[in-house]
């Protein structure tokens, strides 16, 4: 079996609010076709057109080549070999950032092909399932007012979610509002629901420490990315001085960045985005790096059903996986792009281990409706 074509498909809603940290408004889907009629799908979480260029760019020289040119004619099941070929072929403009983002979508699609070719699920191919179901937390942007926040939290609890995360939006503008927001959420759901806060890089160290002490009073389970991603020493000081789990890593690509977060930043929970960190191949290495340090892994997945499926297989196949992100966005890309999405029931998702590959198929009508040519 050989790779016959690599598509980088840009999807975008008719109206996009770029002031919102909402990755469900557009996306880049990777579709890889083989000469035996098997097609694999993946997804990239990046600036879509930048990552699309990294895939489609013609060769410049030996270490500056678009991914498509590197992949045509190769055996798609030789995934580790192809990962290294892509990494070396993009060293001039890669090693991190958009090149690794683009590789991530390709890598997911290759695992999908491998599963379909062998009749096995991706989680089985990754080594087997440690968990056949995983807690899924409702993931949403923080509303502007405590009343709205409490109402949304109550809604998600009524849908069966046993954990929920609110992030970005007004967080960091006013400490009193920050406390009022989390107080409203906790009051709405009681003590039996895990509440997480994604601060969206809102504070410096002292601001984050001040709010961490406040959040402790409301039983916040984890505090996500309260500091700038480059403030490794700040993360270390914060993690060492609060009882709340400190989480982060969605913006990183490549395992070296995660080693730094773990060893220098002392993060408790790392959140690789499989559409950005290097795909399932690199994600597995990152997960075991965390496992060796007795840290947990919760993949970031604020995109479509493709990334949710990949994240579910991934989290199920690692011993330190226990939860996945489950966007509650109403975007048709998040809700409708795939047939037979990962099943959610009573707060948990079931791993689609009885379906080959990722276990999802693209709805061509939805894809064509939002495709930008």
N, C-alpha and C positions, 0 to 999 in steps of 0.2 A: 504493500500500500504506500502511495506517495501523495504528498501535498500538491494539489492541482491549482488552488487559488486561495488567497487570503483577502477577505473583505473587511474594511473598517467603515462601519455604518454609523453616521452621525444622526442621532435622534434629538429633537428639540420641540418643546411645547410652543404654541404660537406666541405666547407671551411669557417672558421670563423676567423675574424680579431679581436682578443681580445684587441687590442690597441684602438679600436673605441668604443665609448659609444653608441652602436647600439643594442638595445634589440630585433630587428627583425631577428637576425641571429640564434636564438634558442628560445625555449619556453617549458613550461610544460603545457600540456592540461589535465584537469581533466574531466573524464567521469564517471557519476554515473548511474548505471542500477538499475531498480526496478523490483519487481516480477510481475508487471502488464505490463511490456514491454515498459514503458516510460523511456527514457534516457535523462539526462541533461548534459550540457557541461559548463565548466568553464576554466579559464586560470590563471596561476600564473606568476607573474613577479618577478623572483628571480634567484639565481643560480639553474637551473632546477634540477640537481641531488641531491642537498641538500634538496630542498623542496620535491622531490620525496621520499627521505628517511623518511622525517617527516610524509608522508602519509603511506608508506608501512611498517615501522618498527613494529615488533611484540611488544606486551606489555612487559614492564620491571617491572613496578609496578603501583599503582593506579594513580599517577600523572606523569607518564612517559610512554605514550602509543602512538603508531602511530595512525593516524586519521582513517585509514581503519578499524582497530579493534574496534574503538569507534562507528563507523557508521553502520556496518553491522547489519541488523535486525531492524533498527530504521525507524520511519515514516519520510519520506523526507520532508513533508510539515510542520513539527514542527521546523521551521528554527531557531527561537530564542533559543529554548531549545537545539538544536543541537550545536549552536554556543557556548553556555555556557558549554556544555558537552565537546566539543573539547578544549576550553580554559582551563578548570579545569584539563582535562586529559593530558595536555602538560605543566603544570606549571613548572615542573622540568627543562625542556629544552626550554621553550617557554616564554610566556607573551609578546614577541615582536620578531622581526627578522624572521627567516625561518619558525618557527612554525605558526606564524600569516600569513605569506605569503602563506603557504600551505592551511591554513584554508580559505583564501580568494578565492582560486580557487574552493574549495569545496562549499563554500557559494554561489558563482555565479551559480554553477551547480544545487544546491538545488532550487534556485529561478527559474531557467529554467524548472526544473521538475514541480514545483508548477504551473507555467504558463501553461505548456502543459497539466497538469492534469485538470485544470479548464477552459482551452480555453481562457485564458486572457493573455495580455502582461505583462511583468515584470513592466513596468512603471505604469500600472493600479494597479497592486498588491501593488506597493510601495506607493500608495495613490492617484494616478492620475497624469495627465500631466499638469504642469503649462505652458509648452511650447511644441507645436507640431513640431517645427523645431528649430534648434540651429545653430548659426554661427560655422563653422568648420575652424580652422586655419591650414594651411599647416605647417607641422613640419619636419624639416630636420637638419642635422648636418651642421655647418658652414664650407664653403669651405676655401681653403687655401689662395685664393687671392681675392681682391676686384672685379676683372673682373668676376671671376667665381660666386661670391656672387650676383653681379648685374644681371648676366645672369639667374641664378636660380630664383631670385626674380621675374624677368620679366616673366619667364615661368609659375610660379605659379599664378601670376596675370592674365595671359592669360587663365588659366584654370578656372577662376572665383573666386578664393580665395580673400576674402576681408580682410584677416588677415594671417600673417605668422610669424613663429618663427624659428630662426637659433640658434644653440647652440654648445657648446663644440669646438672641432677642435682646431684652433689656438688662440681662445680667451684667453687673459691673458698673451700672450707672449710679446707683445709690444703695449703700449698705442697708438702709431701712427697707427699701423696696425688695432687695434680695431676700431679706429675712421674711418679709410679708408673703412673698411668693412661695417659699418653701413651707411656711406655716400653713398656708391655704391648701397646698397639696397634701401635706401630712394629715391635716384635719379632715380632708375629703376621703382619704383611703384608709385611715386608721393605722395601726401598728403592724399589721400582717403583710403589708405590701412593701417591697424594697423600692426605695426612691433614690435615684441617682441624678446628679447635676453635672451638666457639661457647661463649664464656664466660658468656653470659647476664647481662651487666652486673655481673660478680662483684667487680670491684676498683676502687680509685682509681688514679690515674696511676702511683704508685710500685709498687703491687702488680702492675699490668699490665706495667710495664717489667721487673720482676723475672721474671715468668713468660714474657714474650716472649723474654728471653735464654735461659731454659731450653728453651722450645719450639724455638728456633733449632737447638739441639743435636740435636733429633730430626727436623729437616727438615719442620716443620709448614708447610704451604703458605700458609694464611691463618689469622689470628686474628680471630674475629668478635665484635663488640659486647662487648669486655672492660670498657668504661666505661659509665656512665650516658649515655643518649641525648642529654642536654642538655649534657654536658661536651665542648663543641666544642674548647675550647682544649686539653683533655687529649688528645683524639684527635689534634690537630695535633702535640703534643709526642711522642706515642707513635709516630705514623706517621713522623716525621722522625728517630727514634732507633732504629729496628729494621729489620732486613732482611726480616722477615716482612711479607707483604701484610696490611694492615689492612682489614677488610671491615665493612659495616654498612648500615643504612638500612631494614630490614624494617618498622620501627615508624613510618616517616614517611609522610605523605600530602601530595601536591602537589609540584610541581617546585621551588618556592622552598626547601623544606626540603632537597632534594637538592643544590641549588646551594650552600647553606650547608655541607653535609657535604664537598663537593668543594673549595670555595674557601677555607673557613676551617678545616675539619677535616682536609684533606689525605688523605681516605680513598683507598685504592688501588682497591678494588672496591666498587661500590655494589649493593645488593640490594633493589630495589623489589619489593614484593609487589603483583601486579596486582589482587588482591582487596582492596587497601587504598590504593594510591598514587594511584588515579584511573583505573584500568583500562588497557586497551591504548592508548587515545588519549593519556593523560598519560604512560604508560610510554614510549612512543616519543619523546616530547619529552625526558624524563629521560635516556633512553639516548643521544640525540644531544648533550645537554649534557655527558654524560660523554665521549663520543667526541671532542668539541671540546677536551677537556682530557687526551686520551690515557689515559683510564681505562677499565676494563672493567666489564661489567655481568653479574651472575648473579642472576636473579630468585629471590626467596624463594617457596617453594610447598610448604608443609606442610599440605596439605588433601586434597581429593579429586581424582579424575581430571579434573574440569572445570578446575580451576586448573592442573594439570599440563599439560593440553592447551594452554590459553591461554599458559602460560609457554614451552612448546616452540615454538609459532608465533612468539611474541615474540622469543625469543632467536635463532631462525633468521633473523629478518628485520632484524637489526641487525648492523653490521660488527664491533662490539665485544662481541658475545655469543659464548660459547664453552662454556658448561656450564649445566646446570640441576640444581635440587634434586630428588631422587627419594626421597620418604619410603618407608621400609621398615616403617612402622607396619602392624600386623595389624588395625587397626580396619576393620570392614566398610564404613564410609563411605569410607575411603581405597582399599580394595581392590575393592569391588563396586558402587559407585554408578553407574558408567558402563559401557556396552557398548563393545567395541573400544577399550580404552585405548591410549594412546601406547605403541608397541612398544619394549621394552627388550631388547637383545641385545649380549653381549660388551662391556659397559661403556658402551654408547651408546644413545640413543633416536633413532628415525627420525621425521622430521617427517611428519605425515600430510597431505602436500601433494596427494594424489590424492582426498581427501574434502572436500566442501564445508563451509564454516564451520570450527568447531573440530574437526570430525571425530569427535565423540563424541555418544552419545545416553544419556539417563538410563534406568536400569533402574527401571521404575515399581514393581516389587515391593519393591525395596530402599528406594526413596523413601517409599513408604507405610508400610513397616515401622518406619521411624525418624522419621516425620513427627510433629511436636508441634503439635497444633491448639489 
